[in-house]
């Protein structure tokens, strides 16, 4: 008798991942590639139609899709900034002043070597865009921050100047965290 190997039929498994965009050519979230050819992209608080071209490195997103073997396909990519408001003050690291922390609406935001800066400009004209360009003078910079809550504050994976074209008012601030009192 002849024997035939069983045909493997793997149904796509639903997956949801929350993480930071680490690359493009499709979208890489936490280093994992997602095919985005048919993905719907949406930004919280912005009703305008979005595409993969609107996504940026360092954005923390939620990807919903499917996995078949090692291939992953994104059906939906959702971005919601975590913090928005004026930078109250900065505290550069004494060893490396390009990193450190900032205070935004009373919340400590950690800035490390992996934080992506975008659309801020070299305010202090030192040849690089980093934490020092957020020093409030004379008007504080209004920023949007994407990242993760930590025990020491909020770790910024991306900091960008707030757009005046958002559907919500630029007077609005946004913070996230645990109520302590």
N, C-alpha and C positions, 0 to 999 in steps of 0.2 A: 503494500500500500504506500501511497504517497501522503506526505503530511505537509500541511501548509501552516506557516506561522500565523498566529492570530493577528488580525489587523488591529492596530491600536487606534482607538478613536478617543482623543482627548477633547472633551468639551471645554470651551473657554471658561475660566474661573473668574468671577468678579473680584476685582482688587480695588482698594482705596489706599492711597499713600499721601501722607502729609510730609512735606520736606521742602528743601531749598533748591531752586533751579541752579544746576551746576554746569549746564552746557546746552548747546543747540545743535541742529541737524536732526530733527525731531526735537523732543525736549528731554533733558536728563534731569531727574529729580533724585537727589541723594545718590547720584552716580549711576542710576538705573535708567536705561533708554525706554521712552514711550513713543510709539508711532502716533503722531498727532494729525495725520492727514484728514481725519474726519472729526476732530475734537471741537467741541463748543468751548469757547474761552469767555469767561465772564469776570468782571471786576465788581466787587461790592461797591455800592454808592456811585456807580457810573453806568448809566443806562445805555451809553453809546455801544454799538456793536464792536466787539473786540476779536482779534485774531492772534495767532502765535507771534506775529510781528510786534504785538504790544507787550509781550512778556519780556522780562529782563533778568539778567543774572542776579542772584541773591534774593529774589522774591520767594517768600514762603507761600507755597500753593497747596491746594488739595487736588489730587488727581484721582478721578474715578474712571475705571475702565475694566479691561479684561486681560487675563494672562493665559496664553496657550504655550505650554512648554516654557522656554525662556523668553519668548516674544511677549511684549506688553503693548497694548493699544489703549490710548487715552480716549475716552468718550467725552469727558468734561474736565476742564481745568478751571479752578476757582481761585481767584486772588482777592484777599482782603487785607489791606494794610493793618498793622497792629497798633501803631501809635501815630498821632498827627498833632502838631502844635509847634509853638515857638521854642527854640533852644534857650533855656534860662541861663545856663552857664556850662563851661567845659572844664574838665579836670584831666589834662594830659598826663600820660605816664611819664615819670621822671627819666626813665631810661630811654624810652622811645615815644617822644611827644606826638607822633602821628596817630597813636592809639591812646586809649584811656577810657574816660566816661564822659557823659553829658547828662544834664538834668533837663527834662522836658515835662512841663506841667507837674513838677514835684516827683517824677519817676526817674530813677537812675537807669541810664542806658549804657551798656558796655559796648565799646568799639574795639574790635581786635583786628589783626592783620588780614582776616578773611572778609571783613565788612566791605561791601561794594558801595562806592560813592557815585552818584549820578546827578548830573544837571545842577551841580552846586557852584562850579567855578572856583578859581584859585583866589579867594577873597584876600588872603594875606600875601599874595604874589611871591610865594617862596618856591614856585615851580612844581608843586604837587598839590593834589586835592586830598585832604585828610581831615581829621578831627579839628585841627587848628583853624580851618576855614569856617567852622561853625560858631566861632566866638561871637557873641552878640555885641555888635557895635555898628552904628548907633541904634539900628533897628534889628531886633532878633530875626534870625532866619526861620521861616516856617518850613518844617520838614515832615515827610512821611517816612515811617520806619517799618520795616518788615523784620521779623525775627522770632525769638523764643523767650518765654519767661524762664528765669533761673532763680536760684536761691539768693543770688547777689544783685538781682535787678533784672533787666531785660537785655538779652544779647542781640545786638543789631546785626542782621545778615545783609541788609541793604538800607541805605539812607539816601533819599532824594528830595530835592526842592519840591514843595507842594505845588501842584498845578492850579492855576486860577480857573481852569475850565471844568473842574469837577462839578458834578451836579449839586453837591452839598456846599454850603457856604464856607469861605475861607476863615470865617470867624469861629468855626467849630473846631474843638480839640477832641482828641480821642486817646484814651488810655485803656489798658487792660491789665488786670492783676487780681490779687486776692484781697478782699476786704479784711483789714487787720483790727479796725476799731470803729 
